[in-house]
Amino acid sequence: MSTTGKSAAVSHVGKVRSNNQDSGYAGQYLFVVADGMGGHAGGDVASAIAVKRIAETDRLYSSPRDAEFALRTALLAANSLLAETVFEHSELTGMGTTVSAMVRVENQVAIAHIGDSRVYLLRDNVLSQVTADHTFVQRLVDSGRITAEEAAVHPRRSVLMRVLGDVDASPEIDTAVLDTRPGDRWLLCSDGLSSYVSDDKMHVALSTIRSAQSAAEKLVKDSLDQGAPDNVTVVIVDVDESDDSSHIPPITVGSAAVPLVFENDVVRRPLRLPSLLLHPLKAAPPEDSHFEPESDDYLTALIQEDRRREIRRRVGWIAFVVIVAALIAGACVIGYEFTQRHYFVGAENGRVTIYQGVQQDLGPISLSHVYRSTTLQLDDLPTYQRESVKATINADSIADAERIVDQLLSVRIP
C-alpha cells in the first residue's frame, strides 16, 4: 500500500489492557486521535463511533474557518450519535471519548479538541503543546493551586471534565485556526503517550527521525518501554513546501479499524427519543470511567476535597516528623544515660581526677564530666603512672575508680 510518507498513524493496546479503546485516523486532509473511556464495555465503541463520524469531514475546504466549523459540527454530531447508541444499548451507559482533530487547509490548520488527548507542534526544534487538557488537575494548575509537577502525580489526574458521550448534549469544544509552515511537524496523541513519555523524549524522537512512520513507531515503543499501562495512539503530520500532508490511502488504527461489537444487542426500545432527552437509567458503573461533568458545584467539591487531602497529607507529614524526632531524642537520652554508667580516671589542671561518662565527644557535646577532683598532683607520680593517667584509665564503676586513685596515692613520689 503506497503512501505519501508525510503522515502516519500508529496505535497499540499496551501491556496492561485487554482491548484497545483508542482510535486514530490519518487521511487526505483530516487527522484524528480519540481515547475512549467507559471500560471494556464501551471505551472502544465510543472512540470508534467518534472517529468514523468525524472521518466524514475529510475533504478539501475553501477556507480554514469552514474546516473549523465542519470539525466542530462533526464532533457535536458524534456526541449525539454516542448518546443514541447508549439509548439503544444500555450496557454502554457512561461511555465517552476524548477527541483531538486537525484539518489542513493550505498553509493553515483547523483544530478541534475535547478531553485530554493532545496536539503538539515541533517548530524550529522547539516542541510546544497546542491544546489544553480538560482535566480537573489542569484546572488546579491554571488557577495556581498546584504546579505542573504536582499535577503529574495528583491522585485525580485522570479525572476528565469534558468528553464526548451520553451526559452532555452540547459539550464545549475548543477550536482554533493556526498557521503552519514548511518544516513543521504536528503530533496528535492519546494520553497513553503524554502521561508516560516525557516531553524531552518526545522531542528527541520527533526532531531526529525523518520518517513520520518511523517517528510514530518510536514514540509508541517509548511508551511500551515505560510499561505502557494504557493504550497509546500516535498520529504525525509533516508539513513541507506543498499543500499536501495526506496519507493516501487514508489509514484508520485502533478500535475504529475493526467492526463495532456490542456486548448486548438483544434489548432495544421501540421508541427513539431525541438526543437531548437521552439520560437512560444507569446500569452498573463502567469499570474504567474517569469522567465527571464540568460544573461549578462539582469543581468546588473536588477542590475542597483536594484541600482536605492536602491538609491530611501535611498533618501526616508533621506527625511523622514529630514521631521521628521523638524517637531520635529518646535514643539520645537512652544513649547518654548509658554513657553515664561509666567512669575513668584522668587529669585536670595537673591533678588526678575521676570522670563520669566516656572519653568521647559527640560533636560539641561532651559525653563526660568531672565527678571528683583529687588532691593528688600528676607531678607526684612516677613517669609510667603519670602517662597512664594522661591517657585515661577506664573504671568499671565509681568504686573501681576510687580504688585506682588509692593505688596511685600509694606509689606517689615522697
VEXKEKOL-700396 format. One line per 8 residues: number of its first residue (from 1); for each residue x, y, z of C-alpha. Coordinates in Angstrom, 1 decimal, padded with zeros to 4 digits. Each point is the difference from the previous one (the first is absolute). Layout:
VEXKEKOL-700396
NUM	X,Y,Z  ...
end
This chain:
VEXKEKOL-700396
1	000.0,000.0,000.0  001.7,003.2,-001.2  -000.1,003.2,002.0  001.3,003.5,-000.3  002.1,-000.5,003.1  -000.9,003.4,001.5  -002.2,-001.3,002.7  -000.4,-003.2,002.1
9	-002.4,-001.6,002.5  001.0,-002.7,002.5  -002.0,-001.5,002.9  000.9,-002.6,002.5  -002.1,-001.7,002.7  002.8,000.3,002.5  001.2,-002.6,002.5  -002.8,000.1,002.6
17	-003.4,000.5,-001.7  -001.8,-002.8,-001.7  -001.5,002.1,-002.8  000.9,003.1,-001.8  -002.3,002.9,000.8  001.9,002.5,-002.1  -000.7,000.8,-003.6  002.1,002.0,-002.5
25	-000.4,001.3,-003.6  002.4,001.5,-002.5  -001.7,001.0,-003.3  000.3,002.4,-002.9  -000.7,003.1,002.0  -001.2,-001.2,003.4  001.9,-001.5,002.9  -001.6,-001.2,003.2
33	000.8,-001.7,003.3  -002.8,-001.2,002.4  000.4,-001.6,003.4  -003.1,-002.0,001.2  -001.1,-000.4,003.6  -002.6,-002.1,001.6  001.9,-003.2,000.6  000.0,-003.2,-002.1
41	-003.7,000.5,-000.8  000.1,003.4,-001.7  003.3,001.8,-000.4  000.9,-001.7,-003.3  -003.5,000.5,-001.3  000.0,003.7,000.9  003.3,000.9,-001.7  -000.8,-002.1,-003.0
49	-003.4,001.7,-000.5  001.5,003.4,000.4  002.9,-000.5,-002.4  -002.2,-001.6,-002.7  -002.4,002.9,000.2  002.7,002.7,000.0  001.8,-001.7,-002.9  -003.0,001.1,-002.2
57	001.5,003.5,000.2  003.2,-001.1,-001.8  -000.3,002.2,-003.1  001.4,003.2,-001.6  -001.4,003.3,001.6  000.0,003.4,-001.5  001.2,001.6,003.2  001.4,-001.0,003.4
65	-003.1,001.5,001.6  -002.2,-002.3,-002.0  002.1,-002.9,001.2  -000.2,001.2,003.6  -003.8,000.2,-000.2  -000.1,-003.5,-001.7  002.1,-001.5,002.8  -002.1,001.5,002.8
73	-003.2,-001.2,-001.7  001.5,-003.5,-000.5  001.0,-000.3,003.7  -003.5,001.1,001.1  -001.6,-002.4,-002.4  002.3,-002.8,001.4  -001.2,001.0,003.5  -003.6,-000.4,-001.1
81	000.8,-003.3,-001.6  001.6,-001.3,003.2  -003.1,001.0,002.0  -002.3,-001.8,-002.5  002.3,-003.1,000.2  -000.3,000.0,003.8  -003.8,000.3,-000.3  -000.1,-003.1,-002.2
89	002.7,-001.9,002.0  -000.4,000.8,003.7  003.0,-002.1,000.9  002.1,002.8,-001.5  -001.3,002.6,002.4  002.8,002.3,001.1  002.2,-000.5,-003.0  001.8,003.0,-001.5
97	003.0,001.0,-001.9  002.6,002.8,-000.3  000.7,001.4,-003.4  002.8,002.0,-001.5  -000.5,000.7,-003.7  001.8,002.1,-002.6  -000.8,001.0,-003.6  002.7,001.5,-002.2
105	-001.1,002.8,-002.4  003.0,001.2,-002.0  002.3,001.8,002.4  -002.3,-000.1,003.0  -001.6,-002.7,002.2  -003.4,-000.1,001.7  000.0,-001.8,003.3  -002.8,-001.4,002.2
113	000.6,-001.4,003.4  -001.8,-001.4,003.1  001.5,-002.1,002.8  003.6,-000.8,000.8  001.3,-001.3,-003.3  002.5,002.5,-001.3  001.3,001.9,-003.0  003.7,001.0,-000.1
121	002.0,002.0,-002.5  003.7,-000.4,-000.7  001.2,003.2,-001.6  003.6,001.3,-000.2  001.1,-002.9,002.2  -002.4,001.2,002.8  -002.8,-002.3,001.1  -003.1,001.7,001.4
129	-003.4,-001.3,001.2  -002.7,001.7,-002.1  -003.1,-001.3,001.8  -001.0,000.3,003.7  -001.1,-003.1,001.9  -003.6,000.1,001.2  000.8,-001.6,003.3  -000.5,000.8,003.7
137	003.7,000.3,000.7  000.5,002.4,-003.0  -002.7,002.2,001.6  002.1,-000.1,003.2  003.1,000.9,-001.9  -001.7,002.8,-001.9  -001.3,001.5,003.3  003.4,-000.2,001.6
145	-001.0,-002.5,002.6  002.6,-002.6,-001.0  003.0,-000.2,-002.3  000.3,-001.9,-003.2  002.4,-002.4,001.8  -002.6,-000.6,002.8  -002.7,-000.6,-002.7  002.1,-002.8,-001.5
153	-000.4,-002.0,003.2  -003.3,001.3,001.3  -002.4,-002.8,001.1  -002.8,001.5,-002.2  002.2,000.7,-003.1  -002.2,-002.4,-002.1  -003.3,001.8,000.8  -001.3,001.6,-003.3
161	-002.3,003.0,000.1  -001.1,-000.1,-003.7  -000.5,-002.9,-002.4  -002.3,-001.1,-002.8  -002.6,-002.5,001.4  -003.5,-000.4,001.3  000.1,002.5,002.8  000.2,003.5,-001.6
169	-002.1,000.6,-003.1  002.0,003.1,-000.9  003.6,-000.4,001.3  002.3,002.9,-000.3  002.6,-000.6,-002.7  003.3,001.9,-000.4  000.7,001.1,-003.5  002.7,002.1,-001.6
177	001.5,000.9,-003.4  003.8,000.1,000.0  002.7,000.8,-002.5  002.4,-002.8,-001.1  003.1,000.2,-002.1  002.5,-002.3,-001.7  002.0,-002.0,002.5  -002.8,-000.2,002.6
185	-000.7,-003.4,001.5  -003.4,-000.5,001.7  -000.6,-002.7,002.5  -003.5,-001.2,001.1  000.1,-002.5,002.8  -002.1,-001.7,002.8  001.1,000.3,003.6  001.5,-003.4,-000.3
193	002.9,001.9,-001.4  000.0,003.3,001.7  -000.6,-001.4,003.5  003.0,-002.4,-000.2  002.5,001.4,-002.4  001.7,003.3,000.9  -000.1,003.0,-002.3  003.8,-000.3,-000.3
201	-000.3,-003.5,-001.3  -002.8,001.0,-002.4  002.2,002.9,-001.2  002.9,-002.4,-000.7  -002.1,-002.4,-002.1  -001.7,002.8,-001.9  003.1,002.0,-000.7  002.4,-002.8,-000.9
209	-002.1,-002.5,-002.0  -000.8,001.3,-003.5  -002.7,-002.6,-001.0  -003.4,000.8,001.5  -000.8,-003.8,000.2  003.3,-000.7,001.8  -000.4,002.9,002.4  -003.5,-001.2,000.9
217	001.2,-003.6,000.6  002.9,001.3,002.1  -002.4,002.0,002.2  -002.2,-003.1,000.5  003.0,-002.0,000.9  001.1,002.6,002.5  -003.4,-000.4,001.7  000.3,-003.8,000.0
225	003.5,000.4,001.5  -001.7,001.8,002.9  -002.3,-002.9,000.6  -002.9,001.3,-002.2  -002.8,-000.3,002.6  -002.4,001.7,-002.4  -000.8,-000.2,-003.7  002.2,002.3,-002.0
233	-000.8,001.6,-003.4  002.2,002.4,-002.0  -000.7,002.0,-003.1  002.8,002.0,-001.6  -000.5,002.6,-002.8  003.0,001.5,-001.8  -000.3,003.3,-001.9  002.3,000.8,-003.0
241	-000.1,002.5,-002.8  -003.1,-001.6,-001.5  -003.6,000.3,001.2  -000.1,-003.8,000.4  000.6,-001.9,003.3  -002.4,-002.7,-000.9  000.1,-003.7,000.7  -001.1,-001.7,-003.2
249	-001.9,-002.2,000.3  -001.4,001.1,003.4  000.8,-002.2,003.0  -002.0,-000.8,003.0  001.5,-001.6,003.1  -001.1,-001.2,003.4  -003.6,-001.0,000.7  -001.4,002.0,-002.9
257	002.0,-002.3,-002.4  -002.2,-003.1,001.0  -003.7,-000.6,-000.2  -002.1,001.3,003.0  -001.0,-002.7,002.5  -002.6,000.6,002.6  -000.1,-002.0,003.2  -003.8,-000.3,000.1
265	-002.1,000.4,-003.2  -003.3,-001.5,001.2  -001.7,002.8,001.8  -001.3,002.8,-002.2  -002.6,002.6,000.8  -002.9,000.3,-002.4  000.2,003.8,000.0  002.9,002.4,-000.7
273	000.1,003.1,002.1  001.8,003.1,-001.1  003.7,000.1,000.9  -000.6,003.0,002.3  -002.2,-002.1,002.2  002.3,-003.0,000.3  000.8,-000.8,003.6  -000.8,-003.7,000.3
281	000.0,-001.7,003.3  003.5,-000.7,001.1  001.2,-003.6,-000.3  002.9,-001.3,002.1  002.8,002.7,000.1  002.5,-000.5,-002.7  003.2,-001.6,001.2  002.3,002.7,-001.5
289	-002.0,003.2,000.1  002.0,003.1,001.0  -002.3,002.7,-001.2  -001.8,002.5,002.2  -002.3,002.7,-001.5  001.4,003.5,000.0  -002.0,002.0,002.5  000.7,002.6,002.7
297	-001.4,-002.2,002.8  002.1,-002.9,-001.0  003.1,002.0,-000.4  -000.5,001.6,003.4  -000.5,-003.4,001.6  003.1,-001.4,-001.7  002.0,003.1,001.1  -001.2,-000.3,003.6
305	000.8,-003.7,000.0  003.5,000.8,-001.5  000.5,002.5,002.8  -001.0,-002.5,002.6  002.4,-002.5,-001.6  002.8,002.5,000.1  -000.8,000.8,003.7  000.0,-003.7,000.8
313	003.3,-000.4,-001.8  001.6,002.8,001.9  -001.4,-001.1,003.3  001.3,-003.5,-000.7  003.4,001.3,-001.0  000.2,002.2,003.1  -001.0,-003.0,002.2  002.6,-002.1,-001.7
321	002.7,002.6,000.6  -001.0,000.4,003.6  000.1,-003.8,000.6  003.4,-000.3,-001.7  001.3,003.0,002.0  -001.4,-001.6,003.2  001.6,-003.3,-000.8  003.4,001.7,-000.7
329	-000.3,002.0,003.2  -000.9,-003.1,002.0  002.9,-001.9,-001.5  002.4,002.9,000.9  -001.3,000.0,003.6  000.4,-003.7,000.4  003.4,000.1,-001.6  001.2,002.8,002.2
337	-001.3,-001.7,003.2  001.9,-003.1,-001.1  003.3,002.0,-000.3  -000.5,001.4,003.5  000.2,-003.5,001.5  003.7,000.0,-000.9  003.0,001.7,001.8  003.6,000.6,-000.7
345	003.0,001.6,001.7  001.7,002.9,-001.8  001.7,003.3,000.6  -001.3,003.6,000.4  002.1,003.0,000.9  002.9,-002.3,000.9  -002.1,-002.1,002.5  -001.2,-003.5,-000.1
353	-003.7,000.2,-000.7  -002.9,-002.5,-000.1  -002.4,000.5,-003.0  -003.5,-001.3,-000.5  -000.8,-001.0,-003.6  002.1,-001.2,-002.9  003.1,001.5,-001.6  -001.7,001.2,-003.2
361	-001.9,003.1,-001.2  -003.0,000.1,-002.3  000.8,003.1,-002.0  -000.2,002.9,002.4  -001.7,-002.2,002.7  002.4,-001.5,002.6  -001.0,-003.5,001.2  002.0,000.4,003.2
369	000.3,002.3,002.9  002.1,000.4,003.2  -001.4,-002.2,002.8  002.7,000.8,002.6  003.3,001.7,-000.1  002.6,-001.4,002.4  002.9,001.7,001.7  002.6,-002.3,-001.7
377	002.3,001.9,-002.3  001.1,-001.5,-003.3  003.6,001.1,000.7  000.0,-002.1,003.2  -000.5,-003.2,-002.1  002.7,-002.1,-001.6  000.4,000.4,-003.7  -001.9,-003.1,-001.0
385	-003.0,000.7,002.2  000.0,003.7,-001.0  -000.2,-000.9,-003.7  -002.7,-002.6,000.7  -002.2,002.6,001.8  000.5,002.4,-002.9  -001.2,-002.7,-002.4  -002.9,-000.7,002.4
393	-000.6,-003.3,001.9  -003.5,-001.6,-000.4  -001.9,-001.1,003.0  -002.9,-002.4,000.3  -001.8,002.0,002.7  000.6,003.0,002.3  001.3,-002.5,002.6  002.5,-001.2,-002.5
401	001.0,003.6,-000.8  000.6,000.7,003.7  002.1,-003.2,000.2  002.2,001.2,-002.9  000.5,003.4,001.7  001.0,-001.8,003.3  002.6,-002.0,-002.0  001.4,003.1,-001.5
409	000.3,001.6,003.5  001.9,-003.0,001.1  002.7,000.4,-002.7  000.4,003.8,000.1  003.5,001.4,000.4  000.7,001.2,003.5
end
